[in-house]
Amino acid sequence: MTLQTCTLVPHDTLQHAYFPHLLLPVLLLLLQAWRGSCHPQCLDYKPPFGPRQPLVFCKEYSKFGCCDLEKDGEISVKFYTIMENFDHSGFVTCGRFIRSILCQECSPYAAHLYDAEDANTPMRMLPGLCGDYCVDYWLQCRYTLSLLLEDLGSPQQFANLTATIEDDQRKFCNYLELKDKQYCYPNVLSNTDLNANLGLVREDPKGCLELCLQEVANGLRNPVAMIHADDGSHRFFVAEQLGYVWVYLANGSRIDRPFLNLTQAVLTSPWAGDERGFLCIALHPRFTTVRKAYVYYSVSVKKEERIRISEFTLSVYDDNQLDHSSERTILEVVEPASNHNGGQLLFGHDGYLYIFIGDGGRAGDPFGKFGNSQNKSTLLGKALRIDVDNNDDGAPYSIPSDNPFLREKESRPEIYAYGVRNMWRCSIDRGDSATGQGRGRMFCGDVGQNKYEEVDLIVKGGNYGWRAKEGFSCYDRKLCQNSSLDDILPIFAYPHKLGKSVTGGYIYRGCQMPNLNGIYIFGDFMSGRLMSLKENHTTGEWHYNEVCMGRDQTCRFPKLINSYYKYIISFAEDESGELYFLATGAPSATARAGVVYKIVDPSRRAPPGKCNIKPSPVKIKGKLIHFHPKEEFVINKRPTTTPVPTTATRKTTTTTTRKMTPPPPTRKTTRRTMLPPTTTPSPTIKATTIKTTARTTTIKPSTSPTTVQTTMATTPATTTATGYRSTIMTAASSRIAQTPVLTTPSPRRHWRPLQYLPSTTTQPLTSAQPPTSPSVPLERPSACVPERPGPLTTPRMPYWSQRPTGSPYRSQRPTINTTLPKKQGELWLGEKLDNNEEGNQVYKRPGGRGSGHGYKRVRGRRYRVGSVRLVSADGLPDRGRVEIFIRGEWGTVCDDLFTSKAGTVVCRQLGFTTSVAVMKRAALGEAGSNVRIFLDDVECEGGERSLLWCKRSRVGKHNCSHGEDVGVICG
C-alpha cells in the first residue's frame, strides 16, 4: 500500500532542486499541496459523519467521526472485556492507553491511522501512534499489546510476534508508530490545520468548494433532461436531444426499450450547438394514477419551425413505455429563428404545468418595437402556467384562475412571468426537510446576450427585464430608462469571462450530503464551470462560490472520480433529492459522448441508516443493459510519478499524462515495514509530482466523444506492503530459522496472564488467513527455541505481581509448533508458479489429492476443472485477479454482473469465509494478452461450489477485454 504522507521536502533538498530566489514560492506551493491532500475518512472507505445520538464511550467523537451509537457500544464492550485482566492499579494506569487506542476507530482520520485509505490494500491491526506516545505506552503498559490483538485472531496467532517485540522498545514502536507526525495519534487531535474546518465542505485556498463525482450513466447523445417519477421506484428517465427517452432503474441498469421514441418527429441536426431537438420531459405529479407525461420538442410543420408541447399516456401493457399513439398536442408556438427555443417543462407545487419559451431567436430580440419578451400579446420570451388536469373530454388545457394577466386586455392569459431571454433549466426548491424553508421557490438560469449570464428567482407577474436589461446592466438604453419597466433583478449575474451560457441548477435538499443543504448548484455550458450560491437568510443576499473538483487524495473513495466533460447541458435531482448534472464531450445530437454525473461531498456524509431507501419493484419487459463506468476511479489510479533510485540524493520528477491536464499533486510517500527490522532500514526516498493549476483538473477534453483517462505508462516504485496483515504474512515465510518459540513464562504487568487454548494444529502468523484444511497445505516456519531474551528494560511496577490469581489464565505461553512437512507435488499458498508469465505471486487451493476424473495436469501439477486462484502483484494471499482453470489452462473472468455473492464463491473455494470486496475494471491487475477470457456475465447465489455452477455465459463466450478482469478481496 502506498502511504501518502504530509511530509514536506527538507530545505537542503530544495536548494539543490531550485534556485534560491524561487525557494519561497516553492515552499508555499508545497504547503498548499499538503493542505489539499490530507482528508478525513473512515474504515469503511467513506467520509465521516455526525452521529444521530451522542456517543457514550468515545465521547470525544460525538459531534463528528466514524462511529454511531451501536459501534460505540461494541468498542465499550471490547474495552471492559480487556480490562477484566487488570487489577485496580493496572486499570488506572493502562486503561487510558487502551481506551484511546480502541477509540481511534471513531476518529474522523481513522483510515489514515489504520493505513486504510486505499480499499485495495491491507490495513493495520492497530492505529498508528506518535513516537513519544508510543514510548510512554511501552514504558508503562507494553504487555497489553497481545490483549489488543488477541480477538483479531487466535491467541497463538500473535504469540511469537508480541513476545518478540514487547521487550524491545525499538521494535515495539517500529511496529506501532506512524511516521507521519501530522496524522499519528494523538497529534492528529491537536493539529489546527487538520481540524480547523473539519466536517465542512472543503475549500481550496481561493475559496473554491472541492467536490467529487460519481459516474451514473454514459454513452448518451446530448442528454438534455433527467427526471424521476416520484413513485417509490427510484427510476430516473434520461432524454436525448435526438428524441429518445430511456428508463434507468435504481441499480443503474437501463431498460433496452425506450420510454419514448420521437426521433421521426423531432427537428434537429448533427451540427454542434444546434439548439433544436427534443428539449424536455415532465411527468404528471400524480404519475402513478394520472399516468401522463408531457414533452417539449422542435418540429417542422409545412416548412415552418415550431416548438410543440405534447401529452402522452402511459402504455397499459408496459409501465416503462409511453403509448406512442396517444400523443395529444397541448400547445404549439411558431419560432421565427432556429435559436432561443427555451425548452423547460416542470410542475410546480401548485400542480400547474410551467412552460419556459425563448424570445424567438436571432440576437437582441429584434422583433417589434419592444421585442417579444416585453410584448405580452405573444408567448415568446415568457414563462407560462397552465392547468392540464381534467382535460380528457375538453380543451387540452385551462387557465389557472390566479394567473397574473388573465384579465389584462391584449395579454395572453397563459403568461406567468415575462421579460425573459432564453431560460435554460429551471427547478423547484423542495424546501428544508426540517423547517420547510424555501419550499416552492422557482430558480431559472437565463442565457445572456453579449456580457452577462443570470440566475433568476421566478415570481408571479414578474418582469425580468430583457431586452431592456442584461443581468444588472442596460442592454437597450432607451427601454432601460423607462420608468415603467419595474423589472426584477437577478439574484446573481456573472460576466462572460466566467462563462457564456448559463445552465440552471438545483437547491440541494437531499439526505446523503448534509453540508450541501440549501446550496444552489449550477453551471455554464460553454466554459464547463460549476458554481454555487448560498443565501444569507438575514440579509437575503446570495453569496457565490465556485465549485471545483477535489484533488486525487480528497476524492480517494470508492467509485468516485474528479473530472468531467466540459459541456454542462442540464442538472437534475433523483427521487431522494440527490443532485446530478448531465454533460457531454461533443455537443452534437448524434455523438455518444454524454455522461450523467452524481455530485458527491467527500467531507461529510449522513449517519449510517438515515438515508436508506427500498425501491419498489418494477415490472420489466425487455432486457436490462447493465451500467459500466468508463472513467477510472480515483482510488484505482496508478501512481503517476517516476520511481526514484534508492540513493542519498532526492530527485524531483515530472510526469506527463494523455489527459488534457496533469493530475493533481499527491502527498509524498513513505513506506513502513510493520515488523521490527533486524537491521537499520535505509532512508525512504520521496517522490514529488509537479502540477500546474488545480482548476485545469476539473474538465475533460471536449474533442473526443469517448472518455479519455489513460495515463502514460510509468514504472511504479517497488515497495513493501504495509499494514500489520502484510507484515505477519512476511513473518511466516522469513522467520523459518529465526522465530523464537517461547516455553518460559512471560512476565506481564497489571493484568492476569493469558491462558491459550490447546491446539493440535497451530496457526501461522497471518491475519485473515483461510482456515487450515487437509486440502490446503500451509507452509510453516521451522521451530527453534532460543533462550529467553535479556532482562526487562524497565523495572517492574509496584502493582505487578506474578502470584497466581483466581483467573483461569495461565502465566505461561504455549509452545508453538511451527513446522509442517510439505509433500512433493503440492503447491503452498504464497508459492510462485512456474508458468506465471507476469511474475506475480499466485495463490491457489489445490483441487484435491490423487488422480481422478475432472483433474488436469499442468507442468507436473494437477488441477481440478473449476479451480480458482488469485493472482496478485503485491504477494497477498487474500486478494488478486480471479483466474479459473478450464480446458487445461488458466483464464480470467469478466466483471459484468459479478457481485459479492460470486466473490464469496471464489473465496470459499480458497478456504476463506466470505468476500470483503469485488474489484472491477482490472483494479487488482490485468492479465496479459496470452491469457484467455473464460467466463462472462457470472451471476451466483453465494452457495455454489464453483463459478461453473453459477448462471453465466458459455465458456469462452464474452464481450469484454482484460481491462474488465474481475478481482476479489477475501476475508
N, C-alpha and C positions, 0 to 999 in steps of 0.2 A: 504494500500500500504506500502510495506517495503521500507523505505528510507535508502539507503546505504550511509553513510557519510564517510568523510575522517578524522574523529577524531582519534587521537592516544590514546592509553591506558595510563592513568596517571602513573607517576613514582612510586607512592606508591603501586599501583596495581601490577606493575611488580616485585617489591621487594617481594611481597607475593607469586607471581607465579613462580619466578625463583631465582636461586642462584645469589648473587651479581656479581660473575665473569662472568656470562652469560648475564648481563644486556645490555652491548653494542651490542653484536651480535643480541640480540632480538630486540633492538631499530632499528638497521639497517634493519633487516628483515621486521619489521612493516612499516618502511619508504618506503622500496621497494614495499611492498604490496599496500601502499597508493598511490604511484605514478602510479602504474599499474592499479588502479581500477577506477579512475576518467576519464571520457571521454566526448567529445562533442556529442551533439545530439539535433535534432530539435523537434518541437512539433508534426511533422508528423511521429515521431519514426524513422527517417532516419538521416544519417550523414549530417553535414553542407556542404556548397559549396561556390564557388566563383561566385558571380552574373555575368551574361553576360554583364550587363551595370551597371555603378556606381549608388548607391542609392542616392536619393536627400534629403530625410528627415533624416533617420537614417544613416548618412554618416559614422559613426564610424565602421559600419559593411559592408562597400563596398567591402573590399578585401576578407572577409571570414565570413560567418554567415548563417542565416537561412531564409533570405528574398531575393526575387528578386524585380525588379523594380515595379511590379504590387502590391505585398504585401506592399512594402514601401509606395506606394501611398494610399493604404487603411488605413494604420496607420496614415498617414498625415491628411487624411480627418477626421478620428476619433479625432485626436488631436485638430484640428481647430473647430470642432463641439463642443467639450467640452469647449474650450477657449472662445466661444461666450458668456458664462455665466460670464465672468470676465471683470472688468474694467482694465485700463492700469496698475495700480499698482499691482493688483492681477495677471495680465498676467505675469508681470516681476517676481513676487515672486514665483508663483506656476507653471508657465509654464515649468521650468526646471525639476521639480519633475514629472509632468505628462508626459512630453516628454520622460524622462529617463525610467519611468515605462512602457510606451507603447512600447518603442523600444526594450525591453528585449525579445520580440518575435523574434527578429532578432539576438539575441545573439547566438553564437555557443554552449553555455551551456543552451539554453532555456529550454530543457527538464528537467534539474535538477532544475532550478529556478522555474519551474511550477509543480514540482513533477510528471513529465510525462515520466519518463524513462521506465516505465512499461506500455505497451499498454492495459493491463488488468485491470488497476486501474484508479480511477478518478484523475484528475489533479486540481491544484489550479486555481482560477479565476484570480489571480494577481501574479506576480513574487515575490519570496522570497527576502526580503530586509535584510540588515545587521542591527544590533541593533542600532548603532549610527545614521545611515542614517534614520532609521525609527523614532527615537526620533526627529530628525531635521525636518522630514516631518510632524510629528504630531504637533510640536510646531508652524509651520508656515502655514500649509495647510491641517489640519486634516479633514475639512469639504468637501474636494474634493473627498473623498472616494466613496460616492454614485454616483458621476458623472462617475467615472471609472467603476462602476458596473452596472449602470442603463441599458446599452444597452445589457447586458448579460442576461436579463430577464425583466419582467415587473417592473416598478418603485416600486410598492408596495412590490415586492418580497423581496427586501433588506431593506425596510424602517425600520423595527424593529431592524434588525441586526446593520445597520450603526448607528442608533440613540443610540443604547446601548453602542457601543464601541468608538464612535468618541470623547466623552468627558472623556474617561478614558485612559490615556497613556499606562498603563499596558495591558489592554485588546486590545487596538488598535495594539500594537506591538506584542502581542501574536498571533494576527490574521495575521499580515503581515510579521513577522520576520521569516527568515530561519536560524535555529540554526547552520547549517553547515557554519562556518565562512570563510571557504576557497571558498565556492561556492556562497554565498549570494551576492547580488548587493549592492554596487559597488566593493566589494573586489575581485570578480572574474576577474575584468578587470586588476587589479594590481598584481595578483598572478603570479610570474615569472615561477614557476614550471608548472602551467597550460598553460601558454601562450608562453613558450619558443619555442616549435616546433608545435604550433597549425596549423592544416591543413596538416601536413606532415605525411608520413607513420609512424605509431607508432613503436618505438623500445623499447625493454626491456633493462635493464642495461648492458647486454652483447652485444647489437647491433643487436639482432635478430628482424627481421621485424614481427610485430604482425598483422596477417590477420585472416579472418574468412571464413567460407564456407557456401554454400547453397546446400542441397541435391537435385539432379535433377532427378536421376533415380536409381533404386535399383533392387535387385533380379536377377542380371546378372551373367552369368557363364564366369568368366575371361574375362571381356570386354577389348579387345586389341586395339580397334581403335574407334574414333568418328570423323565424318566428316560432312560437310554441302554441299548443292547443289549450293549455291550462285545463287539462282533463285528467291529471294524475298519471298519465302515461310517460311523461317527461320526454316525449318525442320532440324533435325540432325539425322544421321544414326550411330547406335552403332553396332559394330561387336563383336561377341563372339568367343572365341578360338575354340569352338565346331563346328562352321560353319554357325551359324545364323547371319543375319544382320537385325536389327529392325529399324523401322521408328518412330521417336518421333516428334510430332507436336510442334508448338511454345507454346502451352498452357500446355505442359508437358505430354499430353496423348500419349499412344503408340498404334499403329495400330496392331491388333491381328494377321494379316497375315505377315509373314516375308518378307522383301525386297528381301532376298536371303536365300536359304537353301542348303548348300553344305555338310551337315552332313554325307551323304553317301559316299562322295568322300574324305573328309578331313582325313588326317592321324594324329591322336593324341591319347591320353590316359588319364585316370583319375589320373595318377600319379602326385603328387605335383611337380612342377618345370619342367614338360615336355615342351620343347621349340618348339615342333612341333605343327602344327594345322593351323587354319585359322588365318593369321597374319596381314593382312592389306587390305584396300579397298580405291580406289581413283575414284572420278567421273571426267569425262571429264570437263575441264574448261568451255566449252560451252555446258553444260549438257542439257539445255533447247532445244537446236537444234540438237546437235550430239547424245544425249540420250544414251551414252555408259558409262559403269563402268568397272574398272579393279581391279582384286583381286590377292592376293599373298597368297598361301597356300601350305602346305606339302601334298604329295601324294605318294603312293606306286605303282610302275609300275613294274610288274614281279619281286616282292620282292626286288626292288631297290628303295631306298628313294630318292625323288626328291623334288625340290621346283618348283612350277608352277605359272606362271603369265598368267592369262586368261582375255579375254574380253567378256563382256555380254552386251546385248542390252535391253533397257527398253521395258517393255511389251506395246503393242499397246492398251491393254484393261485396264491397271491399271498403273497410274503414280507412284504408290508406290510399284511396284514389278518389278523385272527383269524377262525377258523371260529366263527360265532355259534351254530351248532347244537351245538358241543362243550362248552357250559357244564356244569360239574360243581360242585355246592355242596360246599365243604370244611367250612364251619362257619357256623352261624347263632346269634346271641345276641339275645335279646329286650331291647328298650330300654324301660325304664319311662317315659322322658320324651323329648322331641324334641331336647334339647340334650345336650352332653357325649358325642358319638358317637365320640370318639377319631378314628381314621382313618389309621393309619400301617401300611404293609407294607414290609418290607425283608428281604433275605437277608444274613445275617452271613457272615463269612469262614469260618465252620464249615459253611456250606452249608445251614443250617436257616432256616426262614421265621419271622420275628418279627412279631407282631401286637400293636398297642397299642390298647386299648379303654378308653373313658371310664368314669366311675364311675356312669353311669346317668342323670345329669341333675339337674334342679331346682337347689337351692342347698344347700351344706353337707353333701352326701352323707347325706340323712336316712333311708337305708334300713337297718333293723335296729338292733341295739344299738351296733355299732361302725361302721356304714356298709359299703357294698360294697367299698371299697378295702382295708379291713383284714380282710375276710372272705375267706379263701382257698377257700371252698367255691363261690364264684361267679367267673365270668370277668370281671365288670365291675370297672373300676379296676385293670387288670392289664396287664403285658407278658407275652405268651405266646410260647412257642417250640415249633414242631412240625416234623416231618420229612415232606416231601411227595414225596420220591423213591420210586421203585419202587411207586407206588400204583395202577397201571393195572388190576390184577386184584383188588384188595382194598379195604380201608378207605381213605378219602380221605387220611388222614394217620396217622402213628405218632408215638409219644412218644420223643424222644431219651433214651438210657439215663442221661444225667447230668443230666437236669432236676432242680432242687433239691428239689422237693416230690413227686417221683414215688412215694415210699414213705411219705408222711405221710398218716395217716388223715384222712378228710374234706376233704382238699385236692385241688383239681383238678390233675392231673399236667401239664397244658399250661403251668401258671404258671412263668414265669422270674423275674419280679420283681413286687412288689405295692406298695400304698400310693400309687398314682398317681391324679391327679385327672382330667386330660383332656390327655394328651400330644399335642401338635400339632407334628409334624415332627421326625423323628429321623434320624440319619445315622451311618455307619460311617467311622471315620478310615482312610484309605488307608495312613497311615504316611509318615514321611520317605523320600523317594526314595533318599537315600544311605545312611541308617543304619537305616531301618525303624522308627524310634522312633515309638510311638503307634499302630502298626498294630492294627486290630481294635477300638479303643475305640468305644463307642456313646454318642452325645450325644443328649439329648432336651430339648425345651422343654416344660415342664408349666404349663398355664394356671392362674392362681391364682383365688381367690375374691373377697376384698374388698380385700386390701392388697398382696400380693406376687406377682410372676411369678418363675419359677425355671428354671435350666438344670441338668440332672442328668447325671451320668455313670453309665450303667446297668451294674450288675454282677449276676452270677448270685445269686439268692436275696435280693436287696436289698429292704428295706422303705423306701419314700421318704416315709413319714410322714403322708400325708393320710388321715383328716381331723384327726388329732391336731395336725399342724403345717401351716402355710402358709409356704413359704420357710423362714426361720430362726426364725420366731416361732410361738407356740402359737395354734391355732385353737380346738380343743376342749380346754380346760384339764384336764379330768379325764383324758382319754386322754393328753394331753401329759405328765402327771406319772407315767404308768405306767412303772415301771422296766423292764418287759419290752418296751417299744416298740423299742428298739435300731435306730433309723432312721438312714438315710444322708442326711446333709445335702447340699444342692445345692452345686455349685461356684460358683454365682453366683445371687443373687436381687436384684431391684430393685423399688422401691415404685411405686405406681400414678401417682405424679406424672410418671414417665418413660413409662409405658405400661400398658395394662390387658389385653393379650392377647399373650403371647409367641409368636413363630414361630421354632421351632428352625432352626438353620442347619447349616453345614459347617465343618470344618477345611480351610483351603485347602492343597491338595497339588498344584496344577497346575505347569506349566512356565513359562508366559509372564510371570508376575509374582513373581520370587523374593523380593521384600520381604514378601509376604503369607504365605510358607510357615510353617505352624504356627499361624496366627491363626484362631480360631473366629469366624465372622461370622454374626450372626443379627439378628432384627428384632422389631418389635412391630406387630401388625395394626391396633390402634386408633390409636396415636399416629403411626405411619409412621416410627418412629425406627429407624435402622440402628445396630447396636452390634457390638463386638468384644471378645474375650477372648484373652489370651495367657498361656501357662503359664510360670511361673518353675520351671525344672527342678530347681533347687537346693532350693527350699522347697516346691514342689508347689502354690503359690498361683496363682490366676488373676487377672490384672490387667485391669481394664476400661478401654476407650477407646471413646468414641462415634465413629461414622463419619458424616461429613458430605460433602456434595458440594463438590468443588473449585470455585473461582471460575472465571469465564469464561477468564481467562488460563491458569489451571492446566490446564483441560480443553481447551485450544485445539489439539486434534489431530484428524486426520481421523476422521469417523464417531462422535465422542464427544459425549455430552450430559451435563448436570449437573442434571437434575431428574427426578422420577419420581412416579407416582401413589401416593397415601397408603397404601392398604390392602395391606400386605405379606402375601400369602397363603402363600407357600411359598418354599423355597430349593432349589437343585438344582446338580449338577455334571455336566459332559459327560464323554465318554469319555476326554478328555485331562486331566481334573481341574480344568478352569476352572470358575469359580463364577458362578452366576446367581441371580436371585430373580424371583418372579412376583408382580405387583401389579395392582390394579385401581383405577379411579376411581369405580366404583359397585358396591358389594358385593352384587350380585344375580346369580342364576344365569342370567338371561336378558339381561343388559346386556353388549354387546360392548365393554367398556372395559378388558379385561385385556391386559397387556403383559409380555413376558419381557425382562429386562434382564441384560446381562453386566456383571460388576463388573471395572473396569479400574484399575490403579495407574499414574498418569501419571508417577511419579517415576523408575521404573527398569523396563526390560524384560529379557528373556533375550537372550543374544548371538544374532546372526543365524545361522540354520541349526540352532539347538539344538532348537527346538520344531516343526520341520516335520512335517506329517502328510500321509499319502497315503490318503484314504478308499478303502476297497474299493468296487468298483462295486455298484450296487443296481439290480435289475431293477424297472422301474416299469410298472405297469398303471394306466391313467388319465392324468390331466393334472396338470401341475405349476402351482401358483399361486406366482408369484414374489413375494418379500418386498419391500415398500416401506415404509421407516421414515416415521413420521408426525411424529416430533419433529424440530425444527430442530437441526442440528448446531451446536455452539458455534462452530466455525470459520467457519460461514456466517452467523452472527448479524450483523444490520445494526448500525451504530453507534446507540447509544441516547441520545446527548447532542445537545442543540440546538446548531447551529453558532454560534460566537461571532464577532461582527463583527471585522474586522481594524482594531482601534484600539489605542490605548495603554493602555486600561483593560481589565483582565481581568474577566470576569463568571463567575458560578457559576450553573449551570442545573440544574434538577431535572426528570427525565423520568418519566412515569407509563406503565406498561405494562398490557396487558389481562390478563396473567398474574396469579395470585393475589398474587405478591410481586414487588418490584422486582428488577432484575438486579443481580448483584454489581458492585463497582466495577472500573473498568479503569484502567490507567495513563494518565496524561496523555499526549497525543500530540504528537510533534514531527516535522515533515516535513522531510526533507532533499532537496535537489536535487543530484544527484550531479555534474553538470557544473559546473565552476567558474563562478560567476556573473560577469557583466561589471559589475554594479553591486552595491552593498551590499544584501543582502537585508533585507526588513522582518522585524521580530521575529515569531516564531511565537506565536500565541495558544493557550494550552492550555485545554481544557475539562474540567471535572470532573463526576462524577455523584455525587449524594448518595445514600447507601444506608442502610437501616435496620439489620437484623442479618443475618449470614451464615446463621444457622440457617434462616430462612424461605425460603431459596432451594432447599432440598432437596426440597420436596414440592409436587406439582402439585395443582390444585384437584380435589376429590373429588365435586363436584356434577354434573359432566358426564361422560358416558361416552366422550367424544372427547377427543383430545389438544388442549389449548389452549395455544398457544405464540406467538400472534400479538402482535407488538409494535405499539403505536400509531405511526402514521406520523410520522416525523421527517425533517428535511431534512439529510442529511449534509453536512458542510463540504466545499467543493470543494478538493481537494488535488492536488498534483502527484505523479505516480507516482515512487516511489523505486526504488533499485537501479540498478546500472550499466547493465542492459539498457535500462531506460526512458530513461535519460539519453542514451545514444548514439542511440536512436531519435529523441529530440528534436533531437539534434545534426544528424541527417541532413536535417531539414526546416528548421531555424532558421539553419543556418550557410551559407546559399546564397551570400551575398556576404561571408562573414567567414572561412571556414576557410582557413588557410594551407596551401598545398601546398609542402612543403619540397624544394628542389633542391640545398641546400648541405649539406655534411657535418654530422652531429650528433655533437659530441664526447661520448664515453662514458667512464665511469670504471670501472676494474677489470675490464673484460670486453672481449672481442673484438667489433668492430662486427658487426651483423647483416647478412646478405645476404638480401634479399627476392626470392622467385621472380618472374620476369617474368610479367605477366598482361595480356592484351589487354582484358579486362573487369574493371574494378576493382570491389571490394565496397563497399557502403555501410557507414557506421559504425553497424551494428546487430549485436546478437548473436542467435543462434537465428533468423536470418533465412532464409527459403526460398532455395534456390539460384536463381541467375539463369537465366532461361529466356526464349526469344523470346516465349513466350505470357504472360509475367508481367512487364510493364514496371515498372521500379522508378524512382522519382524520385531523381535525384542532385543534390547541391548544385553550384552553379556554381563554377568554378575561379577562384581569384585567387591571385596569387603575391606576397605582401608580402616585404619584406626580412627577413633573419634577425633574430630577437629580440635584445635587448640583451645585454651581457656577462653571464657567469655570476655568480650572487650568492655563490658560494663558490669559493675558489681550488682549482685542480687539486691532487689528491693527488700525492705524490711517486712513487707507483707507477703513475700513469696515464700512458700513452704512446699517441700516435697513430701510432706506427710500424707498418707493416703486419706482420702475422704470417702464420704458415702456415695460418691458419684460412681456410676458404672464404668467410667472411663479408666483405662489403664495408662500408666505413665511410660509405657514402652512402645515404640513404633514396631510394627511387624517387619519381619524380614521379607523383602520383596524379591521373588524370583523373576528375573528379567531375561531369562534365556528361553527361547523356544526353537527347537530344531526345525530347519527348513528342508522340506522334501524336494528332491530333484524333480524338475519339470513344473513346479508350481510358481506362480507369479505373485510376488508380495505386493500389497498396497504401497504405492510410492516407488516401485521399481520402474526403471526406464525400459520401454520396449525397444527391441532391436529394429523393428520396422517403422519406427516413428520418424518420418521424414522431416517433421518440423522441429525436431529437437526439443519438444515439450515433454513434460512429465505426464505419464498416462496412468490413471488409477482405475483398476477394474476388480471385479469379483469373478473368480474362476467359475465356469458354468457347472462344474462338478468333478468327480474323480472317476477314473476308469473309462473304458471305452463303452460306447453305446450309441443308440440311434439319436440323431439330432446334433451330433458333435462334428466339428470340422477341425482339421489340424492345420495350423499355420506356423511354418518355421519351427516345427517341433512342439508347438503348444496347441492344446485343444480348446476350442470354444464352442459353446452351445449356441445354436441359432436363436437370435433374440437377446443374446447377452449385450450388456451395455458397459460403457466406460466413460469417464470424464477426462477430457484432455485439457490440461491447464499449463500455461506458460509459467505460472508462478510456483508450481510444485505443491499445490494444495490438494489434499485428497477429497475434500468435501465440495468442490466446485470445479466447473470446467465445461467445455463444449461437449454436448451429448453425441456419442457415436454408438451405433448399433451394429452387431455382427450378423450379416445376412449374406448368403450365397458365397461363403468362404472369404469374405473381406469385410473391412470396417467401412461404414459410411455415415453420413450426417443426417440430421433431422431438421426439417424446416420449422420455423416458429409460428406458422399460420395455425390458428386455433389452439396452439399449445398452451395449456393453462397449468396452474399449480397442481391440479389433480394428475396430469400427465407427468409433471415433475416428481410427484410423490411416488409414482410407479417406478421411475428411474432410480430414485433414492433408495427405495425399499429393496430393489434388486441388488444394490450395492451395500445393503446392510444398515442404512440409516433409517431413521424413524419417519421423516417427512421432508418435504421440500420447503426451504425457507424462502426462496425467490426463484422466479423464472426470468432469465435474462435473454432478451430478444435482440435482433439486429446484430448478431455475432458479437455481442458485448463481451463475451468471455473467450473470444478467439474465433478466427475464420479459417476454415480448412483450406488446404491447398487445392489447386485445380485437378490434381490427380486423385482426389478423394471423391467418391461418388455420393450423390444425394439419394438416400433410400426412401425416406418417409416424408409425407406432407399431410397437412390437414388432420393431425392427430388429435382425437378427442377421447379422453379417458374419464372413467368414473372414479378412479383412485384405487380400486381394489384389484385391478388386473395384474396378472403375473408378469406380463411383458408388454411393451408397446405394441407388439404384434397382435395382442389380444384386444387392443383398443379399436374404436372406429377410426378409419384412416383411408387414405388413398392407396391404390395398388402400389406394391413395392417398385420403386424406380420411377413412378409417375409423379411429376411435380411441376410447379410453375414458379419456382423460386431459384435463387442463386445462393452461393456460400455467404453472401452478405446478410442472409437471413438465418444462418445457423443458430439453433437454439442452445442455450446453456442453462444449467441449474446450479443452485447453491443448496446443499443438503444440510440437514441438522437433526 
